[in-house]
């Protein structure tokens, strides 16, 4: 049987809780006392395309009516932006309107102050035997995932799967997804302080007269040295192949939801559809399409496939593949292969 994906007009955003209740009718989706993680992206500084704070309030209200204890959550980034640590991240969330007075729920950064609060979740998949999932995600009994559908510089498209995989991992997990090789050394920035050596768990870094050296055989790609460096002399090799990144983020998505069967719902907002993700400020992010509605489903694969189909139909072409040059279908196919959901869906209009 095909997965049901409901489609609402953008001005019906207050009806999203009604759709969720319809989809989960008779199920124990949210029970009294459940902690409910409302997973979203608060938007980088200067970004205006992210999910809006006012859209969150009706969902929070629904969770409380069902006896749940909702909170808004995301994880810290590994790039050097305004969401790199929990303190800065909270200032951004507050500045973008995600205040408890407006949404009805507190904001909790799921991987802690420095992005190191996580647990290893065993998955035994192609790339990872276990994945580093943020504690604030694992500790939730249920999760509602709010995603802004848009392009992405590495994966071609970012929706529910991207929000789950990259968005629910601690910093160490993000490094694992981005890098299958050793960190890149920027020699001009290295001051030979040795902090990276002290933080390396595999003793892969040494200091020579020329600067630091990384033993690629010993290196485990954890990214601790990148976090430790005060001068930005170590970085991720961002040119890692897209297939590698997409398959790895799908495995992280699998780990993020593996303990929440029957306690998940996904909402994709097809609004202000941009070339890149919400980690870019809006003045650096090309607008491709205006608002195409809201999708609600219990299946992250189906909702992403439906989002892409609607966007490409409106654009009249395969817009993200054309703009970003990445085959985003890799994440959909692999997610379906490992049992995260189905690309077969039935699209229904919410009347």
HELIX and SHEET records of a PDB file:
HELIX    1   1 UNK A   10  UNK A   15  5                                   6    
HELIX    2   2 UNK A   16  UNK A   23  1                                   8    
HELIX    3   3 UNK A   53  UNK A   65  1                                  13    
HELIX    4   4 UNK A   86  UNK A   95  1                                  10    
HELIX    5   5 UNK A  100  UNK A  103  1                                   4    
HELIX    6   6 UNK A  135  UNK A  138  1                                   4    
HELIX    7   7 UNK A  160  UNK A  165  1                                   6    
HELIX    8   8 UNK A  171  UNK A  178  1                                   8    
HELIX    9   9 UNK A  187  UNK A  189  5                                   3    
HELIX   10  10 UNK A  195  UNK A  199  1                                   5    
HELIX   11  11 UNK A  224  UNK A  228  1                                   5    
HELIX   12  12 UNK A  242  UNK A  257  1                                  16    
HELIX   13  13 UNK A  282  UNK A  284  5                                   3    
HELIX   14  14 UNK A  300  UNK A  315  1                                  16    
HELIX   15  15 UNK A  319  UNK A  324  1                                   6    
HELIX   16  16 UNK A  329  UNK A  337  1                                   9    
SHEET    1   A 8 UNK A 107  UNK A 109  0                                        
SHEET    2   A 8 UNK A  69  UNK A  74  1                                        
SHEET    3   A 8 UNK A  35  UNK A  39  1                                        
SHEET    4   A 8 UNK A 142  UNK A 148  1                                        
SHEET    5   A 8 UNK A 264  UNK A 270  1                                        
SHEET    6   A 8 UNK A 293  UNK A 297 -1                                        
SHEET    7   A 8 UNK A   3  UNK A   8 -1                                        
SHEET    8   A 8 UNK A 345  UNK A 349  1                                        
SHEET    1   B 2 UNK A 118  UNK A 122  0                                        
SHEET    2   B 2 UNK A 130  UNK A 134 -1                                        
SHEET    1   C 2 UNK A 150  UNK A 152  0                                        
SHEET    2   C 2 UNK A 156  UNK A 158 -1                                        
SHEET    1   D 2 UNK A 184  UNK A 185  0                                        
SHEET    2   D 2 UNK A 234  UNK A 235 -1                                        
SHEET    1   E 2 UNK A 205  UNK A 207  0                                        
SHEET    2   E 2 UNK A 212  UNK A 214 -1                                        
SHEET    1   F 2 UNK A 273  UNK A 274  0                                        
SHEET    2   F 2 UNK A 287  UNK A 289 -1                                        
END                                                                             
